[in-house]
């Protein structure tokens, strides 16, 4: 039995489904996964916990001291603004494993239903496993990168390609030729004018900001993105979109999943989710991949 915990933090409630694994921190090898026993100068470690209080999967990046058998994070749970999550929607009880055949680390999680408990009982099931994701360390060393496993692309049929198009404010562009309930969508946005970006004068929880400034509220730059599961007449839809602010003289990108109009059933959970995205839209396109199923 261990004499002390690998890591602990006060005020975080009960920890579930812990996961602890190494990631490479060396240029040109970041996307390569490594076995759980890997230790070395070119390795950082990730401690992930599912917090029962928040119902989210949080993770810390840091160093594993093998002599003292303790994990030292770069930023701890006390640095609330910097506590990272695997996913900023419904996602819980995840675990990773090392795929030694393809040298990658794969992440699997669980998603609960948006329907009520009573409706779950009627249909006889609740909750699904997520699509597996490959996971690795970002080049900054400050966060993880995730991407659906490449095998998902084997399910693609009947590709539809759209040419570059200038989108005007308030414009809706129907995407034809695809199955609207099962699609793999990749789209990139390039913003030219940041002069109209709204000023964010203080830090705010991005999920709260997404709730305050949903898809139906016009901003200086945004919202722009996708409407998925849109019904005839637009009575129901889920909006996945970006909005750009100015914060401390820099562009700050907010990404939201607005489910406030996702269903006419008022018993469903229609929480709006969101986070700030660590990307500079002045030098990079805003890319969005959405798996609709």
C-alpha positions, -999 to +999 in steps of 0.1 A: +000+000+000+013+035-009+024+057+020+009+088+003-013+096-027+002+102-061-015+136-061-044+152-041-063+185-040-087+199-014-122+209-023-125+187-054-149+161-041-149+125-050-125+113-078-136+085-101-120+066-130-085+079-125-060+076-154-023+082-154-001+079-185+030+094-202+031+115-234+061+124-255+073+160-252+099+159-281+097+178-314+086+156-344+075+127-321+045+144-303+018+123-320+035+090-311+020+072-282+041+054-256+036+025-232+024+034-197+057+024-182+077+050-203+099+074-182+125+098-194+136+134-201+114+137-232+082+125-213+055+144-195+028+127-175-010+132-175-032+127-145-069+125-154-098+122-129-136+122-133-149+146-107-183+136-093-190+172-082-187+186-117-196+155-138-166+163-161-133+147-169-104+170-159-067+165-165-034+179-153-001+178-172+031+176-152+061+155-140+062+122-123+089+120-096+098+083-096+119+086-065+092+102-043+064+085-063+044+118-066+030+137-095+038+174-097+014+193-121+023+224-141-010+239-129-031+224-101-068+223-094-064+255-074-057+273-106-093+271-116-090+291-149-063+267-161-079+233-152-082+214-184-110+191-196-110+163-222-143+176-235-165+206-229-198+188-235-212+156-221-182+133-215-173+112-184-156+081-170-130+080-197-099+058-199-070+056-223-050+026-235-018+022-255-022+007-290+013-009-294+005-020-330+001+016-343+020+034-315-008+056-304-028+063-272-065+059-276-091+076-255-126+062-248-154+079-228-190+077-219-219+101-228-251+102-209-285+109-225-301+144-227-335+127-223-352+125-189-349+094-166-385+086-173-379+086-211-347+065-206-368+038-187-394+038-215-368+032-243-349+007-222-314+021-224-293+051-216-258+063-224-233+054-252-196+050-257-179+079-276-161+075-309-125+065-300-100+094-302-062+095-306-046+117-280-012+134-277+006+164-263+003+198-280+035+214-292+032+240-264+033+213-238+003+229-220-026+208-232-036+176-251-047+173-287-075+148-297-087+136-330-111+108-340-092+076-348-083+073-385-104+041-389-136+063-387-127+075-422-135+040-435-172+047-429-172+077-453-192+073-485-206+097-510-183+127-503-196+162-508-171+190-514-180+227-513-160+255-528-147+284-508-175+309-501-178+343-485-205+342-459-225+373-451-237+382-416-270+364-408-268+341-439-278+305-437-264+281-463-281+247-465-257+218-471-273+194-496-263+160-507-255+145-472-274+124-447-282+150-421-284+124-392-251+107-400-223+128-414-186+136-409-181+173-416-149+192-419-150+229-424-126+258-420-134+295-414-110+324-422-118+358-406-105+389-423-118+418-401-113+417-363-121+454-358-157+447-348-148+421-322-166+426-289-145+437-259-143+412-230-133+434-201-130+406-175-124+369-175-156+348-174-165+311-174-168+303-212-198+280-206-216+309-190-206+332-218-219+307-244-252+307-225-254+344-225-245+349-261-261+319-279-263+313-316-293+336-320-275+367-306-255+387-332-220+397-322-193+418-336-174+388-351-197+358-350-215+336-344-205+315-374-204+277-376-228+248-382-265+240-374-269+203-370-300+181-365-320+210-379-356+201-384-379+214-413-388+249-405-358+252-380-379+245-350-352+223-336-314+225-341-281+224-323-257+252-331-219+246-330-202+279-336-173+303-330-174+339-317-144+361-314-137+387-286-110+411-278-094+403-244-063+421-231-056+435-266-056+399-281-081+380-301-099+354-280-119+326-297-150+312-280-164+279-292-199+269-282-224+240-286-258+257-281-284+231-274-311+255-262-332+248-293-322+212-297-356+197-288-392+207-284-393+183-255-388+206-225-380+177-202-347+172-221-314+185-209-306+215-232-275+228-215-252+250-236-215+241-235-184+260-245-148+268-240-121+292-252-099+278-280-062+283-279-057+295-315-048+328-330-074+335-358-051+363-371-026+336-383-047+304-384-080+293-399-106+281-374-112+245-383-142+225-371-148+188-374-182+176-364-193+139-363-231+139-366-248+106-356 
